[in-house]
Amino acid sequence: MEAEVQHILVIHLIFIIQWTFSYEYKQTKHILGYKSLHTLYCSLFLPYLTDCVEVWGNTYKTTLQPICTIQKRAIRTINNTGYRDHTNPLFIKSHMLKFMDLVKFKTAQIMYKARNNLLPKNIQGILIEREGGCNLRGDLNFKKPKV
């Protein structure tokens, strides 16, 4: 059930991003410069990627692949390059994170906050530290509470 809800949310997000990208960027890519397109990306595209990405971004890679493809298309449009150019140098030049790196970064931030008790109490209560008397490699892992 949880995976189905994540899948539906990701499909809805893909639809929103595709509409935003196809309408906004394609109309303005020949008119605006790099800085203006970068600002459009950060204001219209990036908020959809970062909103609760810790929750829905850790789903199957095949579900998230269209989002990565759309983000690559957007970065190519911003930098005015061809559709087959490599995107790694473009992400580095633009100082932007790829979608999968953004998911890992935001998830790591949540885990850091959970480990140091910086989350709100209701969310902190969801994440329980692993119990065990042995000093194991996974002693800093969290476990799911039993419902």
N, C-alpha and C positions, 0 to 999 in steps of 0.2 A: 504494500500500500504506500509506504513512504517513498519507494523508488518511482512509483507511478506519479505521485504528486510532484516530485522533482522533475520528472520527464515532462509533465504538462507545463510546469513553470518555465522550463528551458525552452520549450517550443513557443510559448507565448513571448518570451524574451527575444527569441530569434526573429519572430514576426515583427516585433516593435523595432528592433535594430535594423532589419532589412528595409523597412519602410522609411525610417529616419535616414539611413544611409542613401538609399536610392533617390529619395526626393531632394534632400538637402545638398549632398555632396556633388551629385552629377550635374546639378544646375549651376553650381558655383565654382567648380574646379578650374574653369577657363578664365574666370573673372578675378578670383581672389588669389592672393599670394600665400606663401608657406605659413606665415604667422597667423593669418586670418583663418586658414583651413585648420591649423592646429588648435586655435581657439574654438572653432566650431566642433571639432572632435572632442575636446575636453568638456564642452558645455552640453552637447546633444548626445554623444555616444558613450563617453566614459561613465557617466552616472548610472546608466543601465548595467554596465559591466560590474561596477563595484558595489551595487546595492545588494546587501546580504549574500555576497559571493561566497562567504564562508559556509553558508548553509547549502546552497544549491550547486555550487561550483565543484564539489567533491563527488560528483556523480560519474557515470560512465564516460569515457573519452569519446566514444562514438556519438554520444548525445551532445557533447560540447564542441565537436569538430566544426559544425557550421558557424559557431560564434568565432572560432579562431580564424576561419576562412574570411569571414566578413571583416574582422579586425585587420587582417593582412591586406585586404582590398582597400580598406580605409587608409592604412598607412602608405600604401602605394599611391593613392590619390593625393594625399597630403604632400608627398614628396615629388609628385608629378613624374613617376617612373613607369616603366612598362609593366604589363600584367604578369610577366614571367620573371621579373627581377627578384633576387633574394631579399627577404625582409629583415634578416638579422642586422645588417648594417644600418638599415633605415630606423629600426627600433633604437639602436644605440645612438644614432645621430639625433633622434628626436627626444631622447631621454624618457622613453616610455617602456613600460613592462608589457610583455606578451601576456595574453589572457591566462595561460596556465601558470606563468610565474606570478601573476597577480593573485590567483587562487591560493598558491602556496604561501605567498607573503601575508595575505590577510588571515589565513588559517594559522600561520605561525604567530601572528600578533595576538589572536584570540587565545592560543595555547600559552603564550607568555603571560598574558593578563590573568588567565586562570591559575597558572602555577604560582603567581605572586599575589593572588587574591585581590586583583584590581577590577574585576568584573562586578556588575550589580549582583546583589545577593541572590535574586531569583535565578539568574543564569549561572552563578557560581555553584548553586546547589545541584545543578544538572550534572556538572563535571566532578566526578569523584576520583580521588587519587587511588591508584592501584595499591592493594594491600599485599603484604608478604614479608616474611622475616628474612628472606635471603636477599643479598645484594646482587641483583640481576641487571642485565643490560636495559631492560624495559621498566626499571623501577620508577622512571619519571612519566610513564604513560598513564593515561586516564582510562577509566572503564565506564561503561554505560550502566546507569542505575537500573535495578530490576523494577519493573512496573507491576 
